[in-house]
Amino acid sequence: MGIRVLHIRSTIGMYGAEHVALNLMKQAKINGDHYALVCIEGLTPGSELLAQRVDGIAQHVYRFITAKKLDFSVIREIRKLLSGYDVLHTHDYKSLMYVCIARLFLKKPDVFHHIHGALGNSRMERIYARIEKFLLRFVDGVVTVSDLQRNTLSQYVKSPSRISQIDNGVFVPAISDHAIPQKTLQIVMVARFTPEKDHKTALDVLHGLLNQGVAAHLTLLGDGPLVEEVKNYALSLDLSSSVTFVGFTQDVTSWLKRSDVLLITSKTEGMPMAMLEAMAASLVIVSTPVGQIPDIIHKAACGSLSSDTQSLTQQLVYISQHPDIAWQWGQNGHQFALNNFSVSRQITDIHSFYKVAAAAC
């Protein structure tokens, strides 16, 4: 039997980190690796989705439901699992905290922490970020998804060999059948309705497009605390007929297939899974220059970067006026994803990092 890995995620729904974990579980099953998952679930609707999606894919799925920030009964249950695994792979500050407490006074198994995005967009998140950074001193390795994260967090780990930037992976179809952009530019945004995703800027961009005579429609996938505020803002701009609020959906792929452009207006990002999935579906990417996004767009030649509303708008005007170029950008993105962002490559890189970081202990 190969390496035995227990992934741990504190989850409230199916978001970027959950999709990373799900993809890794799928690839591990293909490879014959022994992967299991602990889901620390809240009481909110959607908390059960990751466990449901992984059921039948992972070797084991352990579900712990709690409303507490720190639940010692869950920590005791996690501690009971430790002897069955070679690596504990955590995916958020809470799961890392639980694992560090559960492994107190033990040298094994090795602990690796995966940082998917940026904390610090609210007062509580800044507190969580400080906790996470403190706990990094006690792990065997840290996986980041952007160069900025790696450089920022390197001071919190024991040595440079214990931190690695590893690109996320997606399952990419071998052939792209995406058509030239339609007469009405179909723009999609896949993001939780939180301040850092900045949906209001997306609506401002749409408003600017329509004012310039561009036929465009914006589809918003996701849920979150600001959804009603964003809906009201759309009403204030008289955009009701040009915006569709889909809400949470597990079928993102079908929405991507009927779209032309993925719009990202985030203030902070790591390596968004929505972007990789959009590239796999041959969409053009128009984004703010955050996280690992600029590096990918420059290397893949799959879209454009702009840091303000006016520039984002003009980029989309250009795309609407040059459908052949937009189609080529989409094909470039698909090919780049096929060559560079496979889940097989991601899991191989992670396993190699396990060995390198463990050897440095």
N, C-alpha and C positions, 0 to 999 in steps of 0.2 A: 504494500500500500504506500502511496506517495505521501506528500505533506498533508497534514490535517489542519485545516484552517477554520476557525470560528469567527464569522463576521458578526459585529454587534452594531445595531442602529437604533437610536431613539427616534421614533417616527410618528408623524401626525398625518401622513398621506403619501401619495406617490409624486415625489418631486425629483430634482436632479440626482441627489445622492442615492435615493431609492432606486432609480433606474441604473445607476452605476452598479450597485449591489446586485440587482436582478440580472444584469448582463454578465457580471462575473460568475454568478451562480450557473447561468445557462452554459457559459463556456467551460466552466469546471466540469459540468456533467458530460459535455462532449469529450473533454480530455480524460475523463475518468478520475479526476481529483476529488478528494474528500473535503467538500465544503459544506458547512452548516451555518445557520443564521439564528441569532437572538434578536427578537424584536421587542424593544421596550416601548409599549404602546400607551398613549394617552386615552382619555375618554371621549375625545372629539370624533365625529364621524370621519371616516377615511383612515384612521389609525391602523385599521386591520388590513389595509390593501396590500402592503408589502408582503406580509405573511401569506396572504391568499395567493398572490402572484408567484411566490417562490415555492409554495406547497407542491410537492411532486417533482421539483427540480433539485432542491438542496437535499443533502443526505438527511438532515434533521432540521426542523424549524421549532424553536423554543419561543413561546409567546408569554410575555409578562405584562399585565395590564395594571397601570398604577396612575393615580392622579398626583402623586407626590413628586417634588423635585428631587428628593433623596430618599429612596425606599430601601431600607436595609434588608428587608425580606427578599427583594429582588437580587441584591448584591450577594446574599448568602446562596441563592440558587445559582447564580453565575459562578461562584467559587466552586460549587460542586461539579461544575462542568470542566474545570480547567485541566484536569489530568488527562482528559480525552483528546487534547489538541496540542499541536506544536506551535501554532501562531494564533494570537488573538488580534483581529483587525477591526479597529473601531472607526466609526464614521461621523462622529459629532462629539461636542464637548461633554455631553451628559454620558454617553456610552463610555467615553474615555475615563471619566471620573468614576463610574461604577466599576470598570475593570481595574483601575489602579487601586481602589480600595479592596476589591475582591482578591487581588494578587499580593496584598501586603504580606511581607515576610517570606515570599516565595520568589525563586529565581526564574522559574519557568511557568507557563510557556512564554515565548517572546511576545511583546506587545508592539504593534504597528498602528499608527494613527493616520487616517486619511482626511486631509483638509480639502473640502470641496468648494467652499466659497468664503467670502469675507464676513466676519462678525464685526459688529461695532456700529450698526445703523440706528440703534436706539440705546437708551441708558442701560437697560437690562442686557442687551447684547454685548455692550462694552464690558460689563461685569463678566459675562460668560467668556468673552475673549480673553480676559485676564486669567481666568481659571484655566482655560485651555492652554495658554502659553506657559503657565506655571507647570502644568502636568506634563508638558513635552519633555521636561528634564528627566522624567522617569520612564520614558519609552525607549524601545530598541531602534525604532526607525519611524520617520515621518514621510508620508507621501503627499506631495503637493501637486496641483494641476496647473500652476502657472509659475513662470520664472520670478515674478514679483513676490508671490507667496514664499517661494524657496529662499529668496534673498532676505526678505523681511524676517522670516522665522528661524534662520540659521543660527542666530545668537542664542536661541532657547534650547538647542539640542546639544548633546555631549561632544559631537565632532561632525565635521562636514560630511563624512561618509555615512552618517545616519539620517540624511535628508535627501530626497530625490524627487525631481519633477518628472511625473509620468503622465503622459497624455491619456485622457479618457478614450474609451473605445465604443464603437457602435457596430451593429450588424448592417453591412452595406450590400445592397443588391449588386450583382456583377454588371448588370446592364442598366443604363439610365434611359427611361422612355419619356422623360419630361418634355412637354411641348414648349414652343415659343410663347412668351408671355401674352396673355389675352388682352382684348381691347380694353376691358376694365382691369386695371392693375390690382391683383389680389394680394393684399399684404396680410401677413399673419404674425402675431406676437404670442409667444408661449412663455408665460411668466406668472408667478404668484403675485397677487395684488398687494404689494408691500412698498414702502417708500423708496427703497433702493432700485426698484424696477422702473419707476418713473413713467407710469402709463399716461399721465397728463401730457408729457412731451410727445408721446406717440399720437395722441389726439390732436395736439397742436400741429404736428406734421401733416396729418390727414387733412385738417382744416386748411392748411396752406396749399396742399395739392389741389383740393377742390376749388379754391379761390383762383388758382392758375389755370383752371379749365381741364385738369387731368381727371379722367374717370378712374376712380379708385375706391376700393372697399377694404376696411380693416376688420379682421377677425381676431378676437381676443380669447385665448384659451387659458383657463386657470381660475382659481378662486383666491380668497384671502381677505384680510380685514378691511381693505380699502375699496372693495368692489363697488359698493353703493356710492361712495364718494366719486369714483371715476365715472360711474353711470350718470350721475348728476352733472358732472363736468361735460360729458358728451352732450347732454341735453342743452346745457348752456351755450354750446357752440353750434347747436342745431344740426347734430350729426347722426341723429337717430336712424335715418335710412341708410347711412354709410358705415355703420359699425354693428357688428354682431358679437354679443357677449355669450360665448358658448358655456362658460363655467368649467368646472373640472371635467376632464374626459380622459379615459384610458386609451382612446383611439386617436392619439395625436397624429399618427402616420397618415391616416386618411385625410385629415385637414391639411397636412403639408402637401400632399399630392395634388390638391386642388388649388394651391397657392403659387404665387410667382416669387415673392420676396419674404424673407424673414427679417423683421425689424426688431432690433435690440436697442433700447434706450436706457439701459441700466447705468447707474452711477458706480456700482462695483460689481465685479464678476470674477470667477476663477476661469474655468473652461466650461461654459454652459453646454449641457447635454442637448438642449434644444437646437443649438447651432450645429452640432455634429449630426444630429438627426436630419436637420434641414439640408445640410450639405449632401448627406446620403440620398436625399430625395431630389437633389439637383436644383435647389432654390438659390437665388442670389441672396447674399447676406449684406444688409446695411445696418451698421452698428456704431455705437459710441466706442471710443478707443480705450477699453478697460480690460483688465486681466490679460489672458493669453490670446484674446480675440485679434488684436492687431497683427501679432506674429503669424497667426493662421491665415488671415485674409491676405497678407502680403505674400506669403509663400504659395498659397493656393491660387491666387488671382481670381477669387470667387465673389468679390463684392467691393464695398467701399466703407470708409470710416469717416465720421463727422462728429464733432463735439458739441454742436449747437443745433437748435431747431431749424434755423434757416438753411444751414448746410445739409442737414439730413433731408429736408424737403427737396432741395435742388438735386441731390443725388437720385431721389426717387423720380423726379421730373425727367432726368437724363435717362433713367432706365425705361420709363414709359415711352420715350421718344426713340430709343435704340433697342428694340426687342431682340435683334440678332446678337448684339453684344451681351445683353442680359442672358440670353440662352447659352452663350459660350461661357459666361461666368458660372452659370449653374452646372454646366458639364465639367468645368475645371474643378469645381468644388466636389462633385461626385467622385471624380477620378482621384483627387487628393485624399479624400476620405477612404476610398477603397485601398489606396496604397499605404496610408499612414495611420488610420484610426480603427483598425480591426480590434475586436475584443480579444482575439487570440494573441495579438502583439501585446496588448495591455497586460494580460494575465502573465505572459512570459516575462515581461519587464518587472512586474511586481514580485514574481517568484525569485528572479535573479537578485532583486533588491533585498528580499528576505535573507538570502545567503550572504550577501556582501555586508549588510548591517550587522547580522548576527556574528560574523567573523571579526568585526571590529569591537565586539564586547570584551 
